[in-house]
């Protein structure tokens, strides 16, 4: 889920979210307007704060370009292998070994 959609769902403005994660309102505004991408350590804070609703994938807008490509592709947070979409979302955050 995109950060902006999550914030709307929670009826939260950029100032409130910024205060929760210890960032500036301006920086949060850049993320929700896609003017910037948070650093990995901030993505982890966002991931934890949103209870895993907003993942690092959500900031990159990765798009499947060729569903017949045998390489791993990404489409809306789902694995696509040989054109078949699986149910397990790709979680880039696992690379950071998040401890709950």
N, C-alpha and C positions, 0 to 999 in steps of 0.2 A: 504494500500500500504506500502511496506517495505520502510524504510528510504533511503536505498541505491538506490532503484528504483526511489524514488521521487527526490533524489539529481541528479541522471543521467538525469531524465526528465527535470530538471531545469538547467542542465549543471553546477552543483555546486560541488565544491570539499569540502572535510572535513574541511579544514581551514576556508573557507568562511562561511560554516554553523555554525561552532564552534563560530566564531566571532559574528554572528547574535544572537545566543542564550546565549552567555556569558560563553561558556565552552572551554575546550582545544581541539585541533585537535586530540590528542591521545585518548581522551574519546569518541569523535564522531567515530573515527576509530574502537574502541572496539564495539560500538553499531552496526555499519554497517557490521562488520565481525562476529557478534553474540558472541563476547567474553564477553559481559556484557549487562545488561539491565538497562536502566536509572531509576532513582528514580521517584516516582509518580509526584513530583513537576516539574521535568525536562520533563517528558512525557507531562505534560500540556503545557509547553513552546513549545515543538516540535509540538504538536497538533495544537496550535494556529499559530505557524510560518508557518506550512505547509497548513494552511487554511482547517484543518480537514481531510487532505488526509492521514496523518500517525496517526493512533490511538494507544492507549496503547495495544490493541489486537495484533497489528502487531509485537510487540516485544516478544510475548510469543509463537507463533507458535502452538496454540492450535489445536488439531486434533480430529476429530470425530472417535471414536474407534468402536462403534457399532451403526449403523443407526437405529436399531430396539429398542434401549434402550429408555425407556419412560422418562428418566431423560433428562434435557436440556443439549445438547451437542453443541459444536461449530465446525464449518467447514468453513474455509476461511471467517471468520467474519460474518457468517450468522447464524440465530437461526435455530436449528433443533429440532423439537418436534415430538415425535412418528414417526421419519423417514421422516417427511415432512419439507422441507426447506422453510422458509418464506423469504419475501423480505426485512424485516427490519434487518439491521446489529445490532449486539450487541455492545453497546457502554459502555465500562467500565469506560470511563472518566466521565460519568454522576454521578458516586459516588463522584466525587470531586467538583461538583457544579460549573462548569466553567461559568464564566460571560464573555459575549462577549462585 
